Amino acid sequence: MKKTLIAAIAAVAIGTVAYGQGLVQFNNSGTTLVNVDLGEGLVPAAANSGFVQLLWAPVGTTDLSLFQPTLNAASGNITADGAARFISAGRFSGGTITIPGIAPGGATALVVRGWLGTAATWDEALAQGAATGWSAIFTMSETGNPTTVPAGTPIATSGSFPAGMVIAIPEPTSMALAGLGAAALLIFRRRK
């Protein structure tokens, strides 16, 4: 009887850990708008102009390549809730995103990446040469805990999302500029 009880408790504990995930409400506020730099200064992103995606890592991570897309890997429309705002409602249930690699209610490091245009994913946006950008890395000291009774509510990212996210047009590479210069010299040389 004692072994059966211990085995049952262990199974419940393992199940809780295995399926334990933090929850966040993916949104920003009027003071943390997504800005766009098109070469003429910063302006708030226009309505329905692109997308954002939330990535997570353990607290203290500073290398962007170590951040992973959240369990809900689809992106939220930048302007689903007005120009330069984002909330993932419609893409996720009520804007709630599950973060699979942290304990329920635990702390996590987050970063948001965004792009302009209609590309469905970050990789597609890069391949198309779309304007892209990253937020600063920010930490949420706690997330919603779905394992409590009643379940904990998701914590809004708008409370910790840093101001100043900028999506900028891609800069031409030095080689591309050098190629254009060489082509211009050849054209002018042939005219003489």
C-alpha positions as CSV (number, residue, x, y, z in Angstrom):
1,M,0.0,0.0,0.0
2,K,2.8,2.3,1.0
3,K,4.7,1.7,-2.4
4,T,1.5,2.3,-4.3
5,L,0.9,5.6,-2.6
6,I,4.4,6.7,-3.1
7,A,4.2,5.7,-6.8
8,A,1.0,7.7,-7.2
9,I,2.5,10.8,-5.6
10,A,5.6,10.5,-7.8
11,A,3.5,10.1,-11.0
12,V,1.4,13.2,-10.1
13,A,4.6,15.2,-9.3
14,I,6.3,14.1,-12.6
15,G,3.1,15.0,-14.5
16,T,2.9,18.4,-12.9
17,V,6.5,19.1,-13.7
18,A,6.3,17.7,-17.3
19,Y,3.2,19.8,-18.1
20,G,3.9,22.7,-15.9
21,Q,4.2,25.9,-18.0
22,G,4.1,29.6,-17.3
23,L,1.5,31.7,-19.0
24,V,1.8,35.3,-20.2
25,Q,-0.6,37.8,-21.8
26,F,1.3,39.0,-24.9
27,N,0.6,42.7,-25.3
28,N,2.1,46.1,-25.1
29,S,0.8,49.5,-23.9
30,G,0.4,53.0,-25.3
31,T,3.8,53.9,-23.8
32,T,5.6,50.9,-25.3
33,L,4.7,51.3,-29.0
34,V,6.4,49.6,-31.8
35,N,8.3,52.2,-33.8
36,V,9.5,52.1,-37.4
37,D,12.6,53.7,-38.8
38,L,12.2,54.2,-42.5
39,G,15.2,56.6,-42.8
40,E,13.2,59.7,-41.9
41,G,13.0,59.4,-38.1
42,L,10.9,57.1,-35.9
43,V,7.2,56.8,-36.4
44,P,4.7,54.5,-34.8
45,A,4.0,51.4,-36.9
46,A,1.0,51.8,-39.1
47,A,-2.2,49.8,-38.7
48,N,-1.8,46.2,-39.9
49,S,1.7,46.7,-41.1
50,G,3.5,43.6,-39.7
51,F,3.9,41.1,-37.0
52,V,5.7,40.4,-33.7
53,Q,6.8,37.2,-32.0
54,L,7.6,36.4,-28.4
55,L,10.8,34.4,-27.5
56,W,11.9,33.1,-24.1
57,A,15.1,32.0,-22.3
58,P,16.1,31.3,-18.8
59,V,16.6,34.5,-16.7
60,G,20.1,36.0,-17.2
61,T,20.4,34.9,-20.9
62,T,21.9,37.7,-22.9
63,D,22.6,35.9,-26.2
64,L,19.7,36.4,-28.6
65,S,20.5,33.2,-30.5
66,L,19.7,31.2,-27.3
67,F,16.1,32.5,-27.1
68,Q,13.4,30.1,-28.3
69,P,9.9,30.9,-29.8
70,T,7.1,30.4,-27.2
71,L,5.0,27.3,-27.5
72,N,2.5,29.2,-29.6
73,A,5.0,29.9,-32.3
74,A,2.7,31.9,-34.5
75,S,3.1,35.6,-34.4
76,G,0.7,38.4,-33.3
77,N,-0.3,41.2,-35.6
78,I,1.6,44.4,-34.6
79,T,-1.5,46.4,-34.8
80,A,-4.4,44.1,-33.8
81,D,-5.3,46.6,-31.0
82,G,-4.5,49.9,-32.8
83,A,-1.5,51.4,-34.5
84,A,1.8,50.4,-33.0
85,R,0.1,48.1,-30.5
86,F,0.0,44.3,-30.4
87,I,-2.1,41.7,-28.7
88,S,-2.3,38.1,-29.9
89,A,-6.0,37.7,-29.6
90,G,-7.3,35.8,-32.6
91,R,-3.9,34.1,-33.0
92,F,-3.9,32.8,-29.4
93,S,-6.7,32.2,-27.0
94,G,-7.4,35.6,-25.6
95,G,-3.8,36.7,-26.2
96,T,-2.5,34.0,-23.7
97,I,0.9,32.4,-24.6
98,T,2.3,29.3,-23.0
99,I,6.0,29.2,-22.2
100,P,7.0,25.5,-22.0
101,G,10.4,25.6,-20.5
102,I,9.8,27.3,-17.2
103,A,8.1,26.3,-14.0
104,P,4.5,27.3,-13.6
105,G,4.5,30.8,-12.2
106,G,8.3,31.0,-12.6
107,A,10.5,33.9,-13.9
108,T,11.7,34.1,-17.5
109,A,13.7,36.3,-19.8
110,L,11.7,37.5,-22.9
111,V,12.4,39.3,-26.1
112,V,10.1,40.4,-28.9
113,R,11.1,40.4,-32.6
114,G,9.1,42.1,-35.2
115,W,8.9,42.6,-39.0
116,L,6.9,44.6,-41.5
117,G,5.0,43.1,-44.4
118,T,2.9,39.9,-44.8
119,A,5.6,37.2,-44.2
120,A,4.1,34.6,-41.9
121,T,7.4,33.8,-40.1
122,W,10.6,35.5,-39.1
123,D,12.6,33.4,-41.5
124,E,10.3,34.4,-44.4
125,A,10.7,38.0,-43.4
126,L,14.5,37.8,-43.5
127,A,14.4,36.0,-46.8
128,Q,12.2,38.7,-48.3
129,G,14.5,41.5,-47.0
130,A,11.7,42.9,-44.9
131,A,12.3,45.6,-42.2
132,T,13.0,43.8,-38.9
133,G,13.8,44.6,-35.3
134,W,14.2,43.3,-31.8
135,S,13.2,44.7,-28.4
136,A,15.6,44.8,-25.5
137,I,15.6,41.7,-23.4
138,F,13.3,42.0,-20.4
139,T,12.5,39.8,-17.4
140,M,9.2,38.8,-16.0
141,S,9.7,37.9,-12.4
142,E,6.6,35.7,-12.4
143,T,4.2,34.2,-15.0
144,G,0.7,32.8,-14.6
145,N,0.5,29.4,-12.9
146,P,-2.1,27.2,-14.5
147,T,-1.6,24.4,-12.0
148,T,-3.0,26.3,-9.0
149,V,-6.6,26.1,-8.0
150,P,-8.1,28.3,-9.2
151,A,-5.6,28.6,-12.1
152,G,-3.4,31.7,-11.9
153,T,-4.1,34.4,-14.4
154,P,-1.5,35.1,-17.1
155,I,0.7,38.1,-16.4
156,A,0.7,40.9,-19.1
157,T,3.9,41.5,-20.9
158,S,2.9,45.2,-21.1
159,G,4.0,45.6,-17.5
160,S,7.6,44.8,-18.3
161,F,8.0,45.2,-22.1
162,P,10.6,47.9,-22.7
163,A,9.9,51.1,-24.5
164,G,11.8,51.8,-27.7
165,M,11.3,48.8,-29.9
166,V,12.4,49.8,-33.4
167,I,11.8,48.0,-36.7
168,A,14.3,49.4,-39.3
169,I,14.7,49.1,-43.0
170,P,17.6,46.7,-43.9
171,E,20.9,48.4,-44.5
172,P,22.6,47.6,-47.8
173,T,25.8,45.7,-47.3
174,S,29.2,47.2,-48.1
175,M,29.6,44.8,-51.0
176,A,26.3,45.9,-52.6
177,L,27.4,49.5,-52.3
178,A,30.8,48.7,-53.8
179,G,29.1,46.9,-56.6
180,L,26.9,49.8,-57.4
181,G,29.9,52.2,-57.4
182,A,31.8,49.9,-59.8
183,A,28.8,49.7,-62.1
184,A,28.5,53.5,-62.1
185,L,32.3,53.9,-62.9
186,L,31.9,51.5,-65.8
187,I,28.9,53.4,-67.2
188,F,30.7,56.7,-67.0
189,R,33.8,55.3,-68.5
190,R,31.9,53.9,-71.5
191,R,30.3,57.3,-72.2
192,K,33.7,58.9,-72.7
